[in-house]
Every structure is written in C-alpha cells, then in structure tokens.
Amino acid sequence: EPQFLGWGDEASLSEGTARLASSAEQHLAVSAQFWV
C-alpha cells in the first residue's frame, strides 16, 4: 500500500491526530486550573 506524502496509512495518521488532540485537551485542562 503506497504512502501519502510520507504520512503512512490513514490509521496511523488518525491515531497521531487523536493523540495530539488528547494531549492538547489535557494541557488546556491543566492550564485552566492555574487560571481559576
């Protein structure tokens, strides 16, 4: 299966995006605690 611009398959890209979103949500949650 060919890779698209070196990103690999959609499953890997989706997993990476999900991890990034989860990481961002955790960061926002921690930041919010400091500003409350």
Secondary structure, DSSP 8 states (H G I E B T S, - for coil): ---STT---HHHHHHHHHHHHHHHHHHHHHHHHHH-
